[in-house]
């Protein structure tokens, strides 16, 4: 093995250094406590799943799946999301014991990268799934929980953008002339390629009334202040009434100021078939998280029940938490020589019992004592008086 290869990592993989690790752990614990108090029980699923079940149902492009083969020749995948494995567990066992289910998770997911573009191939997600409730109140609970979780992390500058796959599908069906055209436009919206959307509409040579309606829809549907503003584009349907009720519930929750409606919103996660949303926050150039209703996914596993949820990217959440200081916590080191070990051990135990973060270190093992001591706010040298290093 060359010295260069020895230090390389697989494409998209990252090392997590101690300071970041501690921040992630703090987020995990705070998130766990918050969600548990709201009735969500935490669950853990295997990192490896069968390709024919979770891999195919996950709606993640095949090229982005990490595939393996077990000793029996079965194709496996590293889990590319958490919603699909939880749907598998819920339908196979948990829904037989309780319905609706409120489940939460904090776990790594894996997405293979084709080129090194700064995107991680492994990242941690925190989220919830509310399974077995088809009502608009369940969607409202999920959105409110996501917003209150961000406020719990003292994050105030964020926005939740909400759309509805049913409304978008209705518009695309009414103003295009083929399924192929619908799919092209939907893909461009997933990519946020609005210029490409306009060019595609023009290339379809649609009747003027249809092309004008589509282009005007794109202009207006990204910044809808009230649901009724979109009614002129959509024939009356249940999705419109659903979103009107959802908007009312968010008003009642006193969180409407954090909400924006965008009916061009579409997701590469094709199992979102109803309401869907994305979370944006100051400090991150990418969505912090996303969620929505995915009733159809449960049907893949043989259960016709409603399901909704959200996930938050932990790495992007950390980018927004500017109030978290990079300063190391207060820490004490106890330095000792070999013959002083027993006394030093007793001193370290006493300091730890008093709640201090304490390191016990043989002094003669230090290569650069001065550099080492800069990592501590308090230095205790056994046999001498305590000396502050800062």
Secondary structure, DSSP 8 states (H G I E B T S, - for coil): --HHHHT---TT-----HHHHHHHHHHHHHHHHHHHHTT-EE----SEEEIIIIIHHT---GGG--EEE-TTS-EEEE-S-SHHHHHHHHHHTGGGT-SSEEEEEEEEEE---SS-SS--SEEEEEEEEEES--SHHHHHHHHHHHHHHHHHTT--SEEEEEEEHHHHHHHHHHH-SSHHHHHHHHHHHHTT-HHHHHHHHHHTT--HHHHHHHHHHHHHHTSBSSGGGGGGGS-S-HHHHHHHHHHHHHHHTT-GGGEEE-TT---S-TT--SEEEEEEETT-SS-SEEEEE-HHHHHHTT----EEEEEEEHHHHHHH-TTS--S----EEEEE-GGGHHHHHHHHHHHHHTT--EEEEEGGG-SSHHHHHTT-SEEEETTS--B---
